[in-house]
């Protein structure tokens, strides 16, 4: 078999066989197929599309490029959750301890932020000392001992996905639904998940900008997971405005801690409870939605979720005093509330623009591998539909210097549209998709 | 400007600007844009297609990647010819001296064979001592002195085309009509051609398999040349069976020499005369087709074309005794005529299969840079439509060893189809396309 023939076959719109896909991924992983051939292949896959069979074969080839975790000695059914990424999405920080405190072991590997979209690993690293580079052995040990792990993606799992993603990033082949599906699912399958809840975001602050794309992605993820013998549910959720109030790493950790203490923004709290209920149902901990929501609510109210979070921080080397007293988390030197320029109904709080403003403040990165400033960010004080009053705080900027403060103030002001007419609040979720 | 954005723009089907194309080719030539980005871009160009404007801009960017020849001190209008390649195509060996002997300076850079398709440089190198690596200085000096040069493509002209072609070859992006157009025309324009006759082959032994593709290529070449201010004519010619009888390097040189002596196969002779007439008209040496053909015929009959060929071989260091007595050209150790297995009408003499058989004999290469055996090849003794008689020679194999002989015999036998019904001969040319 020759790589150039596999490229030509896809170029001409034919379906690749399991063997051809495995040949290509194995060769690419072993550096036998060079980047330039993989790049041409990726563009052909992007433009010609992929069948469900090809997507499944690609996913499995990525899974088999490295180790796979077997968590069966720790839990009969490991349940995982994946968000397609957005602005202010700190759901995992609340959700993982909440579900774990319900008695369901949660072993989650998570990623870093890129561009306007934040990442859970960056947020966790706001907590001084918190380790996000656990070995597979430590990962399993901690899971067995306290029933929760929240760490970075292991380089040993699906290494071909990492290599392929780096190439997609520089060859304009990221935004392909089948390629996204195989990237997400290869990591989940390699990580040992038996059941997965997929939070597919749609809107200005998401990678999927249209409902059509989000539905295609959600359906594709559910079909693939089912084909691979996993229990899978996808929720399509709104990402036109930031989720919650905080955008920026330490600010988001503080907001997650508030939520675990039953404070925090209503949309974040409800989002976490809804996803938790799905996870509890998927793994059989609750028989129906009512029982699942009741269990999640009680576990949050009782403080058990917060205790589980605290236990996890301690186990992973984080300074517990900073989560006990979040004022001790890293803080920006400049904190400036920005007043609403007029009264009226908030019609837009553009997530992607606010996400970009936080990147410009130093709280995110445009290229992989760059360091970030965990202290900076933006707190929005209103959600779409709110009636705001001229002169009262619309948002607050946390910045490290005056020039960046001024730039962020302008950008975030421009992201807010206030009008005369009443505006309906945005929904949290649009659709729930099951096999 | 960022390479990834230019890739994404083409990926999404938008037309690239002159600046974007120049940015990409300049960056690629300077190794600032890596192969993997160029590969993704090429696949996007392949699958999304290119407008005439983009094809022109790409051609010009390739031209400007290196030196351009100015032949105006030697000739007011340099005329060139390009064939898209085929099996048994030794036209340049006859045509160049024929046109030069008519008093029109011919300065031609030509290529090597790849796959089933032969190359003029390889054929010329059958002549012991013949140099195909003239410097630009020697090239112009010889053109001024004797009015003819036939050499390899200079690495200084359109170097980006060479680099891009090497990448296309391994990324399944060769067979794109706009990419083929820009590759051909960039070399012709950089070589200083003011007028070009394009011999676009169509058939099993050509890169263009269908008339639709050949016409698209021919029209595209003519439009591009005209847009670039050149006189251009394209001929669409048949390449279902080998041109002439000989396939293989030294065998083809012998056949070209016969043709210059008024022998040789009729189809080759007519093909050369027709293309010569086009060149004579394009550069104003003849006012109409009748005058052009008359001049070409007289020049061939008079022996002047042969003398010009001989003069060129001498000027470029070739051993003249081997062209004076072609028996002295390199000869294969095994020469075996293969009889027709039955009587009947020759319905097919499959050019690509015969071309591949010669590659397998060692007379061609499947990968650039590999050496070849100039002695080996196949002589076909019949053209499609001929009535052949069982037991009389159908073709002759020239081989270096018995195993290769046997393989070639089977392959070339299978390439010949003899039937009961009379078959029409194939045409030489299908269409003539002008601006």
Boltz contact constraints between the chains, C-beta under 6 A:
constraints:
  - contact:
      token1: [A, 4]
      token2: [B, 170]
      max_distance: 6.0
  - contact:
      token1: [A, 4]
      token2: [B, 172]
      max_distance: 6.0
  - contact:
      token1: [A, 7]
      token2: [B, 172]
      max_distance: 6.0
  - contact:
      token1: [A, 8]
      token2: [B, 172]
      max_distance: 6.0
  - contact:
      token1: [A, 11]
      token2: [B, 172]
      max_distance: 6.0
  - contact:
      token1: [A, 35]
      token2: [B, 36]
      max_distance: 6.0
  - contact:
      token1: [A, 36]
      token2: [B, 35]
      max_distance: 6.0
  - contact:
      token1: [A, 36]
      token2: [B, 36]
      max_distance: 6.0
  - contact:
      token1: [A, 36]
      token2: [B, 39]
      max_distance: 6.0
  - contact:
      token1: [A, 37]
      token2: [B, 171]
      max_distance: 6.0
  - contact:
      token1: [A, 39]
      token2: [B, 36]
      max_distance: 6.0
  - contact:
      token1: [A, 39]
      token2: [B, 39]
      max_distance: 6.0
  - contact:
      token1: [A, 39]
      token2: [B, 40]
      max_distance: 6.0
  - contact:
      token1: [A, 40]
      token2: [B, 39]
      max_distance: 6.0
  - contact:
      token1: [A, 40]
      token2: [B, 43]
      max_distance: 6.0
  - contact:
      token1: [A, 40]
      token2: [B, 171]
      max_distance: 6.0
  - contact:
      token1: [A, 43]
      token2: [B, 40]
      max_distance: 6.0
  - contact:
      token1: [A, 43]
      token2: [B, 43]
      max_distance: 6.0
  - contact:
      token1: [A, 43]
      token2: [B, 44]
      max_distance: 6.0
  - contact:
      token1: [A, 44]
      token2: [B, 43]
      max_distance: 6.0
  - contact:
      token1: [A, 47]
      token2: [B, 47]
      max_distance: 6.0
  - contact:
      token1: [A, 170]
      token2: [B, 4]
      max_distance: 6.0
  - contact:
      token1: [A, 171]
      token2: [B, 37]
      max_distance: 6.0
  - contact:
      token1: [A, 171]
      token2: [B, 40]
      max_distance: 6.0
  - contact:
      token1: [A, 172]
      token2: [B, 4]
      max_distance: 6.0
  - contact:
      token1: [A, 172]
      token2: [B, 7]
      max_distance: 6.0
  - contact:
      token1: [A, 172]
      token2: [B, 8]
      max_distance: 6.0
  - contact:
      token1: [A, 172]
      token2: [B, 11]
      max_distance: 6.0
